[in-house]
């Protein structure tokens, strides 16, 4: 339940400022060959957006993403990559 609230939470602080959270699931692998199977991961982040004028504004965000793959022969071998951007 907390995850659903965090994913869809967005609040208007002022008319021109927007704060929010975003996230979701991703399926990633390292190549298209049969050596690696896809791995289920997730991404989550926060953003701050401010409109300076009607057409112009800027947005800052911080996002974490978990990606990787599983070895097709040895299921216990998991490659995990953590990205922060």
N, C-alpha and C positions, 0 to 999 in steps of 0.2 A: 504494500500500500504506500509506504514512504517513497519507494522508487517511482511509482506512478505520479505522485504529487511533485516530486523533484523534476521529473521529465517534462511535465506540462505547466510548471509554475512560471509565471511571468507577471510582473507587476509594473504598473505605470506609476513612477514616482512623481514626475511632472509631465506636462504635455509633450516635452521634447526629450525626455530621458527615459530609457527603457532598460531595465535590469532583468536577467533571466537565466535559466539553466536549460541545458539541452543534453540529450544522450540517446543511446540506443544500442542495438546489437549489430555486430558485423561478423561475417564469415570470411576468413582469409586463408591463403595458402601461399607457398613460396614459388611454385611453378605449375605448369599445366601437365607435367609428366605424372606418372602413377607412383613416383617415389614418395610423395607427400600427400596426405589427406587434409582436407580443410579443417580448420580449428575455429570453434565458436569463441568470440571475444566480445568486448563491449567498448563503448566510448562515452565519456561524460565531460561536461564543461560548463563554464559560466561565461556570460557575456555582458557587456555594458555598451549601450549605444546612445549617442547624443546627436541630435540634429542641430546644426549651427544655423542653417537657413532652410527654406522649403526644399531645395534640391540638394543641399550639401550636408554632410555629417561625417561622423567617424564612429568606428566600432572597435572595441578591444575585447579579445576573448582568450581564454585559457582552456585548452582541451587536452584530456588524457585519453590515449587509445591503447588497447591491448590487442596485439596481432600475433600471428605465428602459424605453425603447422604441426601435424603429427606425422611421425614416420609410419609408412604403410606396413612395413614388416614387423617393427617393434613398437607396439602400441604404447609402451611405457615411455618412449622417447618423445618428449614434447619440446618444440622450439617456441619460446615466448619472447616477443619483442614489445617493450613498453615505450611509447612515444608521448612526449609532452610538447605541445606546441601552441 
